[in-house]
Amino acid sequence: MLAATLLLYLYDLSASGYANSFYAAAVQAGSKSWKALFFGSLDAGNAITVDKPPASLWPMELSVRIFGLDSWAILVPEVLMGVATVAVVYAAVRRRGGPAAGLIAGAVLALTPVAALMFRFDNPDAMLALLMSLACYLVVRALEDGRTRWLVWAGVAIGLAFLAKTLQAFLILPPLALVYAVCAPVPLKKRLGQLVAATLALVVSGGWWVAIVELWPAASRPYIGGSQHNSFLELTFGYNGFGRLSGDETGSVGGGGGPGGGAGGGMWGETGWSRMFGSEIGGQISWLLPAALVLLVAGLVATRRLGRTSVTRSSLLVWGGSLLMTMAVFSYMAGIFHQYYTVALAPYLAAVVGMGAGLLWERRQEVWASLALAASVVAAAAWGYVLLHRTPSYLPWLKWLVLIGGLVAALGLIFAGRLARPLALGAAALALAAALAGPTAYTLSTVDTGHEGSIPTAGPAGASMMGFGGRGPGGGRTGGPRGGLGGGRTQGQQGQQGQQGRQGVPGGGQGVPGGGQGMPGGRNGNGVPGLGGDLAGGFPGGARTREGGGGFGGLLNGADVGSAARALLEKDASRYTWVAASIGSQNAASYQLATGDPVMAIGGFNGTDPSPTLAQFKKYVADGRIHYFIAGGGMGGGAGAGRGGGSGTGSQISSWVQAGFKKVTVGSATFYDLTQPVKG
């Protein structure tokens, strides 16, 4: 199983290029500068960091230091973390449910579409999923024998997960702590002491880096990207923390689902209990979610008469509680939410399915258990049919095989306790095939397609209907090998930089001002004001283009850098700390990856961070540390640029540069030579 998972995830891996250029640029920087590696800087000049802690970057940076900068060196560490996560889930379930249950759990995880996506991508989620799975495994080990060391190591795992993706690592703390406090096989006083020790381990393993960063003089370290006051604690509890729940992320590009959830659609899709099953998320993660819920309830019923310290029931509570807690937070968070976040659910879901199926199979002689097992198969088959029906042009015959095969298998499972063993095993095999057919097809489509940009999605084209803001065709979807967001170019992307969209800003497409069709922002799917088709068209820099001179990047995609533009920046590059500066990280990342030289990202990811200030930028220019300013890029921190207004720093710098320095045009890209001021 592990070998097959490895081969599956390695298949055509380089088709994704550098995947998310935002993190790839930070990996490139860390491979050149140990200081950039430690802080998670976007560039080797250490101007600003990514908007996450750096732990997820470290394996990739070490790989690139050893093997050089290419797609495989960046993405293979992510693949290995995916295989390791499958191994951890298998090992955890096998201990309580036996080898068959472990294999089912491992297969469910490996064939979950969003897992196949993110274990081949350079976002922090692969490391997060591995460490959270490891934490659950270690807690279960602690529940087996009550040894403190297992719980302490679980705290270490969660602390390291914090250094991968901050507070998301803490989502499963309540169920883990509660299950151990109630079910551990040691006296209550010792249980509480062990939880305190685990908490201290968590604080130390996750806090050492935070303490160093907060105590380090701000003038000699990079600016903390994503914060408004150069503070990692502000980033942790604001933009990356409680702001994600409320939608009030200062410096972000929009809010969430609105009050009350459910019918309240917003920039990041509708919130409410049905979010994980909706058209935006369903095909990513929810294939076996109804079955997992049935199996979780049935498993708890099956273990209801066992004692307080039953490890089987405790294991179900650990994995099931983690699943329910994470799913509830994801369903109702009103701030930034992307489909790929749901990879965090995949290990918990897989473990519950494996353990629940194993428990009920052992009790198949009991009528209620065989009925519950059959009900879980019916739930999986029926929901698989619904999800496949949402993409009617994609393998239209498959949904009928899933539905009919699942119903036939469920009928056999009802009588599994009375059938001869070969027939019972045949029904079980058919049930497993019907349940996994849909996600397997989506997974194969995922690995057969390259994914780039900031909001990748799994499955075939059209499978996910949420882009940057709400429902509509193609959002967040790559359009084929090496494709960009939005399912290919949209109306808002077709023109070169500087051309006017039909009703919008440069590069804007049809719809409301600046709106494109491919990345819709309203409930009618016609776009968010000022946002182009894939968010490359509606921001300064306009359309993403493939003209020879190098195009301008946008908020979610980088630029295509031509040979002439690359040659311009590489000339005399060694004389400068930064060969160029650009508003927004994606644009800067593209030029940095193309040249191998540091490029300053003004304003961080969104272009809304107040770094550098205009005065600081002027000093850098006066000291001869920056060669060019690249026109266009991200939002630029202009008025209303982000929720909370942004800083306006990017706009100020852009205006000052354009008024005072010589313009150089290369193909479709515009540069300003900061060593040649305009006379007078």
Helices and strands as residue ranges (DSSP letters): H 2-10, G 13-16, H 21-32, H 34-39, H 57-67, H 71-97, H 99-110, H 113-118, H 125-145, H 148-165, G 166-170, H 173-183, H 188-215, G 218-220, H 232-237, I 238-242, H 243-246, G 275-277, H 282-285, G 286-288, H 289-302, H 311-332, G 339-345, H 346-362, H 367-389, H 398-414, H 421-447, G 491-493, H 563-570, G 573-575, E 578-583, H 585-595, E 599-602, H 614-622, E 626-633, H 649-660, E 661-666, E 669-677
